[in-house]
Amino acid sequence: VPTTPDMPAPATIVLEDDENKDEFPPSGAFSFVDDTQSGVLLLSEDFSTGYGTFASGGHDVSHHSSLKDRTGVVSLQDGNGDASSILSPPIDLHGGYSAVRVALSFYGLSMDDDDEFCIDYGVDDSSEWTERTCFVGGDVDFFNKVWYDGVAVEIDGLDDVETVRVRLRCQGQDNKDDVFIDAVEIRGLLSS
């Protein structure tokens, strides 16, 4: 399957060690991109030179030129809403898109079963966020110290929406709860 330079190969799980290697993902809570080229590319970010097209939400977000064997990594920690998030710019949906697919690479560190990594979205000029999904740490939805590449989440019901924003959020309990983001792609999906 061809990939863009910014997104690692789909359906790849990179282990730091062999622990639990036969149990991925633990709950089956998320799916992997099986065709990274479907849909129309609306946003692609590899964080190689900073936050790029995304904005840091606040003091619980940092950029690293290299971290956990990856280049260009954003770290989200704690659980302080926007302050523990990165936010996309408004993405124009005037091309007839009824949904967007967010594909990303992430890595959890010290995320327990009361900690979550969430994908939220906002539409048009609203300042409100809608939670699309949250993945629970602590070996429930994902294991710590593992890169999950090509994880895909679709946000649908966008037929009458002009713009959409995406927020990637750590919902941890303290500064030791971290989610690292290595690459993000957002693709527009046409109505069928």
Protein Blocks (a to p, Z undefined) as FASTA:
>chain_A
ZZdfklccehiacdfblghklmccfklpaccdfbfkgcjdfbdcehlnonkjaccfbjkb
ccdfbgghiahiaddehjehjmlcccdddddfklopabdcdddddddehiafkbccdddd
dehjbfbdcdfbdcdehhlmpcehiacehiacddehilmpcbdcdddddddfbfklccdd
fbdcddddddZZ
